[in-house]
Amino acid sequence: MHVRCPDRLPEDRYREVLELLADLSPVVQALPPSAALVELKGALRFHGTDARRLGEVLRVRTLTRLGVDVRVGIGPTVTVAATACAQIAGTGGVLAIDADQVTDWLHPLPVEALHGIGPRQAAVLRDYGVHSVGLLATIPPATVQRLLGGRAGRLATDRARGIDPRPVTPKALPASATVRHAFARHTLDGTTVRATLLDLVVQLGRLLRSRAQVARGLTLALRFAGGTSWEKTRRLPEASAHDEDLRTLAYRLIDAAGLQRGRLTGLALTGHDLVGADQIAEQISLDQAREDRLTAEAVSDRIRAKFGPTAIGPAATLLNTA
């Protein structure tokens, strides 16, 4: 079962959806920020029903208990279930594909509908006249490998033929990290706001590095006088815990807010979809200036660890050397 929640679902609500999934099956794999996989083999025997019925039960529960409609794709493999989920129109629904229906259902679909085929891969295949999943399934794997590359070509051919041995692997939902600042008085000063945001960036970066984690995305939340708020989330180009990368995205987020005369009372910066730093391959940079800044960042972390967080101001670690 592949379950997809509405986009931009708050993290706490997403966790509640995962808890409902765990009521159906003990084997749940979170796919942040808004999807999940569920293994149903044991669950079907336990509940004494079929997969479609479980999908309908899940949808009713998320609607009635959480007010969240979900799309539920069900199939014999991860690829079929995820492809079925993407074919559901609207905000919610259930589409179940039985094992004996896979070929008849999958092959008429356009090639870009196959889960795992990205826009660029689909464009390459279409340039060579491969417009449907069924046609992709009939092409020799070696030919597809020449078009898409070795591993990508093998995976595309196998999945077009309904072959996908990947298991559902339970894993904990990545944690998040949040730093906040409340203004003593309402502020309109753009310089003050950006200086505060820069301080939050440095705090968040230090927190992530101390945990040996990196963030894949940032959320900036603004609170205004009168109780109103604004929030926006964006993904980082590459997972990172470096001040420089976090600062660039944080400034883009606050620029997107279009602040003019809004009276701010507080800021909150959240790093989300966190993973261990050792799980991310960090590309070697040919930018010596950046390498120097990262070295200075590591030294600054050691100084703050020894003499306190205020031993070095945030601006000192983020000088623009361009």
N, C-alpha and C positions, 0 to 999 in steps of 0.2 A: 504494500500500500504506500503510495506516494501522496503526501498531504501538503497542500500549499495554502498558507494563510494570506490575507490581504497584505499588500505592500505597506511598509511603514507601520506595521503593527508594533505597539510598544513592547519592550522586552519582557515586562512582567506579565503581560497578557499572553505572549508567546510561550512563556514558561507554563502558564496555566493550560494552554492547549497541549503541551507535551505531557502534562500530568494526566489529562484525559486520555491521551494515547496510551499511556502506561497502564490505564485501567483495562484497556482492550488486550494488550500484549506486553510481556516483559521485555521484548526485544525492540527497542526504539532507538533510532539514530537521528539525532538532531542535525539539521542542515541550516544553521543560522544564515540570514536573520529571520526567515519566515517559512521554512519548509522542514519536512521530516520524513523518514522512511520507517515503515513498521513491518516486521516479519509476522505473517499471519498463520503459518502452518500449525503451530501448537495452539494458537488462539482459536482457530476454527473448531478443533476438537473440544477444547475447553468450553466454548460457548454453545456448541452444538448447532451452528448455523453456517450460512455460506458467506463468502467474502463481501458480496454486494450488500448483504444485510448489515454486516459490521460497518461498512462505509456509511450507510444511511443512519445507523445508530450514532456514529461519531458526529456526523453533520448535525443531527438533531440536538445532541448534547452541547456542541460548541455554540449553537444558536441560542438555545434556551438558557444555558448557564453563563455564557460569556458574552453573548451578543455578537459572536464572530462567525461569519459564514466561511466555509472552507471548500476547496476543490479536492476531491479524492479520486486518484487514479489507481486502479487495481490490476495487477497482471502477474504472470509467472516469473518475470524478471524485473530488475530495477529499471531497465531501459523501457520496457513495455509499460510499466506502471507510471513512470515519469512522463512518457510520451502521451499516455491517456490523460493524465492530469492536465497537461498543457492544451489538450483538445477540448476541454470543457469551457463552454462559452459562459460569460457572465461572472458573477462573483462567487458562485458556489455550485456544487453538483457532484454526482458520483458517476464514474464511468468504469465498468469492470470488463476486462477482456479475459476470457477463459483460454486455457492453454491450446485448445484445438481451434481457436479463432484467431490466433496471433497472425498467421500468414495472410489470411483473407482481410483482416483489418489493417495490418501494418503496411502492406505493400502498395495500396493505392494512395497513401499519403504523400504529399510533396516531400522532397528529400530534406528540406530544412526543418520539417516537423519532427524528424527523428531526434530523440534526446541525445545530446552529445555532439551534434553537428552544428557548428557555429556559422555565422553569416559568411565569413570568408571561405570556409570549406564548402558551404552550399553554393557559393558563387563559382568556385573552381569546378565543382561537379556539373553545374548547369552549363558552364562554358563548353563542357565536353558532352553535352546532351543527356546527362543523367538527371532527370527531373523528378523521379519518384523513388521511394524507398525500395519498391519491388525491382526496379531496374538496377539500383545499387547492389541488391542482393544477388543478382545474376552475373555481375562482373567478376572476373577472377581477382582474388585478393591482391596478387602482384600488381595488377593494373591500378587498383585503387591506391596501393602503397606508393606507386610512382607519382600519383596525382596529389596525395595528401601527406605523404611521408610515411615512414615505416610503421611506427606504432599507431599513429592516428588512422592510417589506412586499414590496418588489421582490425582495430576496434570498430571502425565504421562498417566494414563488411560483416563482421560477426553480429553486430547489433541489428543491422538490416535483416539478418537471417534469424533474428530472435534469440541469438546466443549471447548470454551475459551471466557469467558464473559469480558475479560479485555478491557476497552475502551482506545482509544488514548488520552493521557493526555498531553496537551500542557505545556511545561515548557521552561524556558529560558536556553540557552546554558551556561553551567558553564563558569565563567570567567577564565582568566589565569593571572599569575603574573610573571614578568620578571625582573631580576636584571642583570646589565651589568658592565663590566670593560674594559677600553681601556688602553693598555700599552703605556707608554710615548715613549718607544723605542722597537724595535723588541727584543723578548726574546726567548732564548732556555733553560733557566734555569728551570729544572723540579721542584726544590724546590720553586722557585718563583711562578710558575704556580699553584702548589698545594696550596700554601699559599693564593693565590688570589682566587682560587676556594673555599677554606674553608671560606674565608670572604664572598663570594657570598652566600654560603650555609646559613651562619648565618643571612645575610641580608634577604634572602628569607624566612627563618623560622620565623624571627621576623615579617615580613610583613604579612605572612599568619596568625600567631597567633593574630596579632592586628586586623585582619579582622574576626577572629573566623572562619577561613576556614582551610581545609586540602586538600592536593593534592593527586591525585591518580597516577600521573606520573610526570616524569621530562624529559626535553629536554636540552641537552648541545649543544651549538653552538660555534664553534671555527672559528676565522678569521685569515688568514695567510697573510703575506707580498705578494704582487702581486695581492691581491683581491680574492683569492680562499677562500673557506669556507668548513667546515665539520659540520654535524649535526647528532645527534642520540637521539632517544627517547626510554625510557623504563618505564614500569609500576612499581610502588612500590608494594611490597608484601601486604601491608595494607596501606590505606590512612593515611597520617600523615602530621603534620607540625613541628615535632620535629627535631632539628638540627642533632641528631645522625642518624636518619633514612634517612634524606635527604643527609647527608654527605656520607653514605655508598653507596647509589646509584650513587651519583655524581662522586665518585672516580671510580666506575665501568665503568661509561660512559667515563671518560677521559682515563682509561686504554684501553678501546675498540678503542680509536682513534689511539693507537700505535704510539705516538709521538716519533720521533727520532731527526731529524735535522730541523724540521719545525719551521719557525720563526713566532711566534704568535704575532698578533697585538691586539687581544681582545677576551674576553670570554662573553658568555651570558648564564644564567641559567634560565629556565622557568618551573614553576610549572603549570601543566595543569589539566583539568578535575576537577576543584575545586568544593567542596561542603561544606556546613556548618558543622562545627565541631560537632554540636548537632545532625546531621543526621548519624553520624558514631558511632557504638558501639565500645568503646575502651576496649580491653580485659585486665583484671587485670593481671599484671605481677608478677611472683614469684621471679623475679630477683631483689634483694634489691639494687644491685649496679646501675641498670638501674633506679629504682625508685629514688635513690639519685640524679642521674644526671638530671632527669626530674625536680626534686625539685629545683636543682641549676639553671636550665634553666629558671624556672619561676621567681626566685629571680633576675637573671641577666636581664630579661626583665624589671622588675620594676626599677632596678638601671639605665638601659639605658634610660628608659622613663623619669626618674627624672634628670639625670646628662648628658644625651646625648649619641648618639650611639657609641662614642669612649671611653666611660667610662670603658668598659671591652673589652679586645682583644678577638677575636674569639677562639683562642686556649684554653683560660681559661675555656670555657664552654664545651669543647670536649676532655677533658683529657682521655686517655686510662687507665682505672683502672684495666684492666685484668692483 
